[in-house]
């Protein structure tokens, strides 16, 4: 049953959706003009201790404000289904990117468990699979890779990159 609430302070990313949500937040640009405050957002959530644990709809959740109305539907799903739906949402975002961003592709490919790749795609995720889905030739992706490499980047590393750097330094 759906319930209309102002629940922005009760929304929490589900533990099985943390990595896909992190990739979304760090790498996929959110366009705030897409979600207007007069629309009601529909979310399926898992209700745990009066907190609403979301696992997809990352774009919409990231644009929520206290003035937005949210219609929630409590669902009982196994963790494997929650994880599958979170990655499925992220794959759909990847399919919608134009052009394909090599950093986003690599982040998804390297972090999505192979079992989920096979469940969602019927095979391991490859750039050729994405190119075929988008009906593009390989040179479109290669151009983006060359372009990305040629740009001088002075970006601040993500939190996960800093942790990996420290772990690598400690392992020496």
ChimeraX commands (.cxc) that place a marker at each C-alpha (Angstrom):
marker #1 position 0.00,0.00,0.00 radius 0.5
marker #1 position 1.31,3.41,-0.91 radius 0.5
marker #1 position 1.47,6.20,1.63 radius 0.5
marker #1 position 2.03,9.90,0.95 radius 0.5
marker #1 position 4.50,11.46,3.35 radius 0.5
marker #1 position 7.23,14.00,3.62 radius 0.5
marker #1 position 9.84,11.39,4.38 radius 0.5
marker #1 position 13.04,12.95,3.15 radius 0.5
marker #1 position 14.55,12.76,6.63 radius 0.5
marker #1 position 13.68,9.06,6.90 radius 0.5
marker #1 position 15.16,7.93,3.58 radius 0.5
marker #1 position 18.33,5.87,3.87 radius 0.5
marker #1 position 20.14,3.94,1.13 radius 0.5
marker #1 position 19.79,0.20,1.68 radius 0.5
marker #1 position 23.03,-1.55,2.61 radius 0.5
marker #1 position 22.77,-3.75,-0.51 radius 0.5
marker #1 position 22.54,-0.65,-2.72 radius 0.5
marker #1 position 25.37,1.39,-1.21 radius 0.5
marker #1 position 27.97,0.78,-3.94 radius 0.5
marker #1 position 25.64,1.47,-6.89 radius 0.5
marker #1 position 24.36,4.60,-5.14 radius 0.5
marker #1 position 27.92,5.74,-4.40 radius 0.5
marker #1 position 28.89,5.33,-8.07 radius 0.5
marker #1 position 25.78,7.25,-9.07 radius 0.5
marker #1 position 26.49,10.10,-6.65 radius 0.5
marker #1 position 30.19,10.37,-7.44 radius 0.5
marker #1 position 30.14,9.92,-11.21 radius 0.5
marker #1 position 26.75,10.54,-12.77 radius 0.5
marker #1 position 25.73,14.15,-12.98 radius 0.5
marker #1 position 22.27,14.86,-11.67 radius 0.5
marker #1 position 20.18,17.30,-13.62 radius 0.5
marker #1 position 18.05,19.09,-11.07 radius 0.5
marker #1 position 15.60,20.46,-13.60 radius 0.5
marker #1 position 14.10,17.04,-14.29 radius 0.5
marker #1 position 12.12,16.61,-11.08 radius 0.5
marker #1 position 9.72,19.36,-10.18 radius 0.5
marker #1 position 8.31,19.88,-6.71 radius 0.5
marker #1 position 4.70,19.50,-7.82 radius 0.5
marker #1 position 5.24,15.87,-8.86 radius 0.5
marker #1 position 4.86,13.04,-6.38 radius 0.5
marker #1 position 7.81,10.67,-6.31 radius 0.5
marker #1 position 6.91,6.99,-6.05 radius 0.5
marker #1 position 9.44,4.82,-4.22 radius 0.5
marker #1 position 9.45,1.21,-3.16 radius 0.5
marker #1 position 11.24,0.93,0.14 radius 0.5
marker #1 position 12.07,-1.57,2.82 radius 0.5
marker #1 position 10.80,-0.33,6.19 radius 0.5
marker #1 position 13.28,-1.10,8.97 radius 0.5
marker #1 position 12.87,0.53,12.39 radius 0.5
marker #1 position 10.75,3.36,11.00 radius 0.5
marker #1 position 13.43,4.20,8.39 radius 0.5
marker #1 position 12.73,3.88,4.68 radius 0.5
marker #1 position 15.58,2.04,2.97 radius 0.5
marker #1 position 15.60,2.80,-0.77 radius 0.5
marker #1 position 17.48,0.77,-3.37 radius 0.5
marker #1 position 16.73,2.42,-6.72 radius 0.5
marker #1 position 15.43,5.74,-8.01 radius 0.5
marker #1 position 18.80,7.31,-7.19 radius 0.5
marker #1 position 18.33,10.30,-9.48 radius 0.5
marker #1 position 14.96,11.18,-8.01 radius 0.5
marker #1 position 16.10,10.67,-4.42 radius 0.5
marker #1 position 19.14,12.88,-4.99 radius 0.5
marker #1 position 16.87,15.70,-6.12 radius 0.5
marker #1 position 14.38,15.51,-3.27 radius 0.5
marker #1 position 13.73,18.50,-1.08 radius 0.5
marker #1 position 11.50,18.89,1.93 radius 0.5
marker #1 position 8.78,20.36,-0.27 radius 0.5
marker #1 position 8.51,17.23,-2.45 radius 0.5
marker #1 position 5.78,14.70,-1.90 radius 0.5
marker #1 position 6.80,11.07,-1.76 radius 0.5
marker #1 position 4.52,8.11,-2.20 radius 0.5
marker #1 position 6.10,5.06,-0.64 radius 0.5
marker #1 position 5.27,1.42,-1.00 radius 0.5
marker #1 position 6.73,-0.90,1.58 radius 0.5
marker #1 position 8.03,-4.10,0.05 radius 0.5
marker #1 position 9.58,-7.23,1.47 radius 0.5
marker #1 position 12.45,-8.28,-0.76 radius 0.5
marker #1 position 15.43,-10.52,-0.26 radius 0.5
marker #1 position 18.78,-8.76,-0.16 radius 0.5
marker #1 position 19.77,-10.41,-3.46 radius 0.5
marker #1 position 16.75,-8.83,-5.19 radius 0.5
marker #1 position 17.50,-5.44,-3.66 radius 0.5
marker #1 position 21.10,-5.62,-4.87 radius 0.5
marker #1 position 19.97,-6.75,-8.34 radius 0.5
marker #1 position 17.51,-3.86,-8.62 radius 0.5
marker #1 position 20.11,-1.31,-7.48 radius 0.5
marker #1 position 22.60,-2.44,-10.12 radius 0.5
marker #1 position 19.83,-2.66,-12.71 radius 0.5
marker #1 position 19.01,0.99,-12.05 radius 0.5
marker #1 position 22.66,1.94,-12.51 radius 0.5
marker #1 position 22.92,-0.07,-15.76 radius 0.5
marker #1 position 19.89,1.81,-17.06 radius 0.5
marker #1 position 21.61,5.11,-16.23 radius 0.5
marker #1 position 24.69,3.88,-18.14 radius 0.5
marker #1 position 22.51,3.05,-21.15 radius 0.5
marker #1 position 21.08,6.59,-21.07 radius 0.5
marker #1 position 24.48,8.30,-21.08 radius 0.5
marker #1 position 25.37,9.99,-24.30 radius 0.5
marker #1 position 28.28,9.84,-24.89 radius 0.5
marker #1 position 29.41,6.87,-22.83 radius 0.5
marker #1 position 31.70,8.05,-20.05 radius 0.5
marker #1 position 34.65,5.61,-19.74 radius 0.5
marker #1 position 35.09,6.34,-16.01 radius 0.5
marker #1 position 31.47,5.50,-15.30 radius 0.5
marker #1 position 31.59,2.36,-17.42 radius 0.5
marker #1 position 34.77,1.15,-15.70 radius 0.5
marker #1 position 33.38,1.92,-12.22 radius 0.5
marker #1 position 30.24,-0.09,-12.91 radius 0.5
marker #1 position 32.10,-2.95,-14.60 radius 0.5
marker #1 position 34.72,-3.22,-11.87 radius 0.5
marker #1 position 32.29,-3.03,-8.95 radius 0.5
marker #1 position 29.25,-4.98,-10.12 radius 0.5
marker #1 position 29.50,-8.62,-9.06 radius 0.5
marker #1 position 29.86,-11.00,-12.02 radius 0.5
marker #1 position 26.83,-12.98,-10.82 radius 0.5
marker #1 position 24.67,-9.86,-11.09 radius 0.5
marker #1 position 26.14,-9.00,-14.49 radius 0.5
marker #1 position 25.14,-12.46,-15.72 radius 0.5
marker #1 position 21.69,-12.19,-14.14 radius 0.5
marker #1 position 20.96,-8.76,-15.63 radius 0.5
marker #1 position 22.73,-9.07,-18.97 radius 0.5
marker #1 position 23.07,-12.79,-19.53 radius 0.5
marker #1 position 26.83,-12.32,-19.72 radius 0.5
marker #1 position 29.70,-10.30,-18.28 radius 0.5
marker #1 position 29.48,-6.54,-18.83 radius 0.5
marker #1 position 31.74,-5.38,-21.66 radius 0.5
marker #1 position 31.99,-2.13,-23.54 radius 0.5
marker #1 position 31.04,-4.01,-26.70 radius 0.5
marker #1 position 27.80,-5.08,-25.03 radius 0.5
marker #1 position 26.97,-1.44,-24.18 radius 0.5
marker #1 position 27.94,-0.27,-27.67 radius 0.5
marker #1 position 25.71,-2.91,-29.23 radius 0.5
marker #1 position 22.84,-1.85,-26.95 radius 0.5
marker #1 position 23.28,1.75,-28.07 radius 0.5
marker #1 position 23.90,0.75,-31.71 radius 0.5
marker #1 position 27.29,2.49,-31.73 radius 0.5
marker #1 position 30.64,1.56,-33.25 radius 0.5
marker #1 position 33.73,1.05,-31.11 radius 0.5
marker #1 position 35.40,4.28,-32.29 radius 0.5
marker #1 position 32.76,6.32,-30.40 radius 0.5
marker #1 position 33.95,4.86,-27.10 radius 0.5
marker #1 position 37.65,4.95,-28.05 radius 0.5
marker #1 position 37.28,8.65,-28.83 radius 0.5
marker #1 position 35.90,9.29,-25.34 radius 0.5
marker #1 position 38.79,7.35,-23.78 radius 0.5
marker #1 position 41.38,9.37,-25.75 radius 0.5
marker #1 position 39.58,12.60,-24.92 radius 0.5
marker #1 position 39.47,11.76,-21.23 radius 0.5
marker #1 position 43.19,10.91,-21.19 radius 0.5
marker #1 position 44.15,14.12,-22.98 radius 0.5
marker #1 position 42.36,16.38,-20.54 radius 0.5
marker #1 position 44.43,17.69,-17.69 radius 0.5
marker #1 position 42.62,16.58,-14.61 radius 0.5
marker #1 position 43.12,18.17,-11.27 radius 0.5
marker #1 position 40.08,16.52,-9.75 radius 0.5
marker #1 position 39.89,15.76,-6.09 radius 0.5
marker #1 position 39.96,11.99,-5.65 radius 0.5
marker #1 position 36.82,10.30,-4.34 radius 0.5
marker #1 position 36.70,9.02,-0.79 radius 0.5
marker #1 position 36.91,5.42,-1.98 radius 0.5
marker #1 position 39.98,6.25,-4.11 radius 0.5
marker #1 position 41.70,7.78,-1.07 radius 0.5
marker #1 position 40.95,4.67,1.01 radius 0.5
marker #1 position 42.33,2.43,-1.77 radius 0.5
marker #1 position 45.46,4.59,-1.94 radius 0.5
marker #1 position 46.04,4.24,1.81 radius 0.5
marker #1 position 45.42,0.47,1.67 radius 0.5
marker #1 position 47.89,0.17,-1.20 radius 0.5
marker #1 position 50.52,2.18,0.69 radius 0.5
marker #1 position 49.99,0.07,3.83 radius 0.5
marker #1 position 50.42,-3.17,1.88 radius 0.5
marker #1 position 53.94,-2.23,0.72 radius 0.5
marker link #1:1,2 radius 0.2
marker link #1:2,3 radius 0.2
marker link #1:3,4 radius 0.2
marker link #1:4,5 radius 0.2
marker link #1:5,6 radius 0.2
marker link #1:6,7 radius 0.2
marker link #1:7,8 radius 0.2
marker link #1:8,9 radius 0.2
marker link #1:9,10 radius 0.2
marker link #1:10,11 radius 0.2
marker link #1:11,12 radius 0.2
marker link #1:12,13 radius 0.2
marker link #1:13,14 radius 0.2
marker link #1:14,15 radius 0.2
marker link #1:15,16 radius 0.2
marker link #1:16,17 radius 0.2
marker link #1:17,18 radius 0.2
marker link #1:18,19 radius 0.2
marker link #1:19,20 radius 0.2
marker link #1:20,21 radius 0.2
marker link #1:21,22 radius 0.2
marker link #1:22,23 radius 0.2
marker link #1:23,24 radius 0.2
marker link #1:24,25 radius 0.2
marker link #1:25,26 radius 0.2
marker link #1:26,27 radius 0.2
marker link #1:27,28 radius 0.2
marker link #1:28,29 radius 0.2
marker link #1:29,30 radius 0.2
marker link #1:30,31 radius 0.2
marker link #1:31,32 radius 0.2
marker link #1:32,33 radius 0.2
marker link #1:33,34 radius 0.2
marker link #1:34,35 radius 0.2
marker link #1:35,36 radius 0.2
marker link #1:36,37 radius 0.2
marker link #1:37,38 radius 0.2
marker link #1:38,39 radius 0.2
marker link #1:39,40 radius 0.2
marker link #1:40,41 radius 0.2
marker link #1:41,42 radius 0.2
marker link #1:42,43 radius 0.2
marker link #1:43,44 radius 0.2
marker link #1:44,45 radius 0.2
marker link #1:45,46 radius 0.2
marker link #1:46,47 radius 0.2
marker link #1:47,48 radius 0.2
marker link #1:48,49 radius 0.2
marker link #1:49,50 radius 0.2
marker link #1:50,51 radius 0.2
marker link #1:51,52 radius 0.2
marker link #1:52,53 radius 0.2
marker link #1:53,54 radius 0.2
marker link #1:54,55 radius 0.2
marker link #1:55,56 radius 0.2
marker link #1:56,57 radius 0.2
marker link #1:57,58 radius 0.2
marker link #1:58,59 radius 0.2
marker link #1:59,60 radius 0.2
marker link #1:60,61 radius 0.2
marker link #1:61,62 radius 0.2
marker link #1:62,63 radius 0.2
marker link #1:63,64 radius 0.2
marker link #1:64,65 radius 0.2
marker link #1:65,66 radius 0.2
marker link #1:66,67 radius 0.2
marker link #1:67,68 radius 0.2
marker link #1:68,69 radius 0.2
marker link #1:69,70 radius 0.2
marker link #1:70,71 radius 0.2
marker link #1:71,72 radius 0.2
marker link #1:72,73 radius 0.2
marker link #1:73,74 radius 0.2
marker link #1:74,75 radius 0.2
marker link #1:75,76 radius 0.2
marker link #1:76,77 radius 0.2
marker link #1:77,78 radius 0.2
marker link #1:78,79 radius 0.2
marker link #1:79,80 radius 0.2
marker link #1:80,81 radius 0.2
marker link #1:81,82 radius 0.2
marker link #1:82,83 radius 0.2
marker link #1:83,84 radius 0.2
marker link #1:84,85 radius 0.2
marker link #1:85,86 radius 0.2
marker link #1:86,87 radius 0.2
marker link #1:87,88 radius 0.2
marker link #1:88,89 radius 0.2
marker link #1:89,90 radius 0.2
marker link #1:90,91 radius 0.2
marker link #1:91,92 radius 0.2
marker link #1:92,93 radius 0.2
marker link #1:93,94 radius 0.2
marker link #1:94,95 radius 0.2
marker link #1:95,96 radius 0.2
marker link #1:96,97 radius 0.2
marker link #1:97,98 radius 0.2
marker link #1:98,99 radius 0.2
marker link #1:99,100 radius 0.2
marker link #1:100,101 radius 0.2
marker link #1:101,102 radius 0.2
marker link #1:102,103 radius 0.2
marker link #1:103,104 radius 0.2
marker link #1:104,105 radius 0.2
marker link #1:105,106 radius 0.2
marker link #1:106,107 radius 0.2
marker link #1:107,108 radius 0.2
marker link #1:108,109 radius 0.2
marker link #1:109,110 radius 0.2
marker link #1:110,111 radius 0.2
marker link #1:111,112 radius 0.2
marker link #1:112,113 radius 0.2
marker link #1:113,114 radius 0.2
marker link #1:114,115 radius 0.2
marker link #1:115,116 radius 0.2
marker link #1:116,117 radius 0.2
marker link #1:117,118 radius 0.2
marker link #1:118,119 radius 0.2
marker link #1:119,120 radius 0.2
marker link #1:120,121 radius 0.2
marker link #1:121,122 radius 0.2
marker link #1:122,123 radius 0.2
marker link #1:123,124 radius 0.2
marker link #1:124,125 radius 0.2
marker link #1:125,126 radius 0.2
marker link #1:126,127 radius 0.2
marker link #1:127,128 radius 0.2
marker link #1:128,129 radius 0.2
marker link #1:129,130 radius 0.2
marker link #1:130,131 radius 0.2
marker link #1:131,132 radius 0.2
marker link #1:132,133 radius 0.2
marker link #1:133,134 radius 0.2
marker link #1:134,135 radius 0.2
marker link #1:135,136 radius 0.2
marker link #1:136,137 radius 0.2
marker link #1:137,138 radius 0.2
marker link #1:138,139 radius 0.2
marker link #1:139,140 radius 0.2
marker link #1:140,141 radius 0.2
marker link #1:141,142 radius 0.2
marker link #1:142,143 radius 0.2
marker link #1:143,144 radius 0.2
marker link #1:144,145 radius 0.2
marker link #1:145,146 radius 0.2
marker link #1:146,147 radius 0.2
marker link #1:147,148 radius 0.2
marker link #1:148,149 radius 0.2
marker link #1:149,150 radius 0.2
marker link #1:150,151 radius 0.2
marker link #1:151,152 radius 0.2
marker link #1:152,153 radius 0.2
marker link #1:153,154 radius 0.2
marker link #1:154,155 radius 0.2
marker link #1:155,156 radius 0.2
marker link #1:156,157 radius 0.2
marker link #1:157,158 radius 0.2
marker link #1:158,159 radius 0.2
marker link #1:159,160 radius 0.2
marker link #1:160,161 radius 0.2
marker link #1:161,162 radius 0.2
marker link #1:162,163 radius 0.2
marker link #1:163,164 radius 0.2
marker link #1:164,165 radius 0.2
marker link #1:165,166 radius 0.2
marker link #1:166,167 radius 0.2
marker link #1:167,168 radius 0.2
marker link #1:168,169 radius 0.2
marker link #1:169,170 radius 0.2
marker link #1:170,171 radius 0.2
marker link #1:171,172 radius 0.2
view
